Amino acid sequence: MKKYIFYLASFMILYFIFQLGSGLLLTMFYTPDLTAAYYPSTNNIQEVNFGNVLPLQFVFILIIASRSFILTERVFKLKSRV
């Protein structure tokens, strides 16, 4: 049970760090377009786009999960040696 809790905690911490890093990168490279912000829309769109899920996100989550699993295994191997 300890192993699972440690794995879950390390996964959440690594996922948070990934989200923070990607948010910082998106903020750094964002360039606002003032002409599009103040340009009146000629056609009002009635459909709302909620976005899409990229398969790349799933790959990053798998990478983070595997790294936290490896971290968990190394920590518990070090504890068993001591």
For each residue, the residues with C-beta under 8 A, 3 or more apart:
1: 4 5
2: 5 6
3: 6 7 72 76
4: 1 7 8
5: 1 2 8 9
6: 2 3 9 10 72 75 76
7: 3 4 10 11 68 69 72
8: 4 5 11 12
9: 5 6 12 13
10: 6 7 13 14 68 71 72
11: 7 8 14 15 64 65 68
12: 8 9 15 16
13: 9 10 16 17 68
14: 10 11 17 18 64 67 68
15: 11 12 18 19 61 64
16: 12 13 19 20
17: 13 14 20 21
18: 14 15 21 22 60 64
19: 15 16 22 23
20: 16 17 23 24
21: 17 18 24 25
22: 18 19 25 26
23: 19 20 26 27
24: 20 21 27 28
25: 21 22 28 29
26: 22 23 29 30
27: 23 24 30
28: 24 25
29: 25 26
30: 26 27
31:
32: 37
33: 36 37
34: 37 38
35: 38 39
36: 33 39
37: 32 33 34
38: 34 35
39: 35 36
40:
41: 44 45
42:
43:
44: 41
45: 41
46:
47:
48:
49:
50:
51:
52:
53: 57 58
54: 57 58
55: 58 59
56: 59 60
57: 53 54 60 61
58: 53 54 55 61 62
59: 55 56 62 63
60: 18 56 57 63 64
61: 15 57 58 64 65
62: 58 59 65 66
63: 59 60 66 67
64: 11 14 15 18 60 61 67 68
65: 11 61 62 68 69
66: 62 63 69 70
67: 14 63 64 70 71
68: 7 10 11 13 14 64 65 71 72
69: 7 65 66 72 73
70: 66 67 73 74
71: 10 67 68 74 75
72: 3 6 7 10 68 69 75 76
73: 69 70 76 77
74: 70 71 77 78
75: 6 71 72 78 79
76: 3 6 72 73 79 80
77: 73 74 80 81
78: 74 75 81 82
79: 75 76 82
80: 76 77
81: 77 78
82: 78 79
